[in-house]
Amino acid sequence: MQYNMLEAKSQLSKLVQAALAGEDVIIANKGVPVVRLVKVGAQQRARRPGAWAGLPRAEADWDTPETNAAIADALTSDQSP
């Protein structure tokens, strides 16, 4: 079903329900289709609070200039020409 912008504005809840039911809902501007309403899919996996709690803590010197220089040296020396 296709609706013009003004119609869609006044019937938005009806159009959302239609999209949730699987209908193809298109909103047009001056008769030209511009937007399609679609149902957003469910997340792949449910998030669990605290899932990263058991990971090891970063060391205190993880972001010192010396550590960054050592990482940069290791990355540049491993590259082959």
C-alpha positions in Angstrom: 0.0 0.0 0.0 1.2 3.5 -0.8 0.3 6.7 1.1 1.2 10.3 0.4 3.1 12.2 3.1 0.0 14.0 4.5 -2.0 10.8 4.7 0.9 9.0 6.3 1.2 11.7 8.9 -2.4 11.4 10.0 -2.4 7.6 9.9 1.0 6.7 11.2 -0.1 4.3 13.9 -2.2 2.4 11.3 0.7 2.2 8.9 3.1 1.0 11.6 0.6 -1.8 12.5 0.4 -2.7 8.9 4.2 -2.9 8.6 4.4 -5.0 11.7 1.8 -7.4 10.2 4.2 -7.8 7.2 2.5 -5.5 4.7 4.6 -3.5 2.3 4.0 0.2 3.3 5.4 2.9 1.1 5.2 6.6 1.8 5.3 8.9 -1.3 6.1 12.6 -1.7 4.0 14.2 -4.4 3.2 10.7 -5.8 6.9 9.6 -5.9 7.7 6.7 -3.5 10.5 7.8 -1.1 10.3 5.7 2.1 9.4 2.1 2.9 8.3 1.1 6.4 9.7 -2.2 7.6 9.7 -4.2 10.8 12.9 -4.1 12.6 14.3 -7.6 13.3 15.0 -8.9 16.8 18.5 -8.9 18.1 20.6 -12.0 17.3 21.5 -12.6 20.9 20.2 -11.2 24.1 22.6 -9.0 26.0 23.7 -10.0 29.5 24.7 -7.4 31.9 28.2 -8.1 33.4 29.2 -10.5 30.5 32.7 -8.9 30.5 33.1 -8.9 34.3 35.4 -12.0 34.2 37.9 -10.5 31.7 41.3 -9.6 33.0 42.0 -6.0 33.9 44.3 -3.9 31.8 47.7 -3.2 33.3 48.3 0.3 34.7 50.9 1.0 31.9 48.8 0.0 29.0 48.7 3.5 27.5 52.1 4.9 28.3 54.3 6.5 25.6 56.8 3.7 26.0 54.2 1.0 25.5 52.7 2.8 22.4 56.2 3.1 20.9 56.9 -0.6 21.5 53.6 -1.5 19.7 54.3 0.9 16.8 57.9 -0.6 16.4 56.5 -4.1 16.5 53.9 -3.3 13.8 56.3 -1.5 11.5 59.1 -4.1 11.8 56.7 -7.0 10.9 55.7 -5.5 7.6 57.3 -6.9 4.5 58.2 -4.6 1.6 
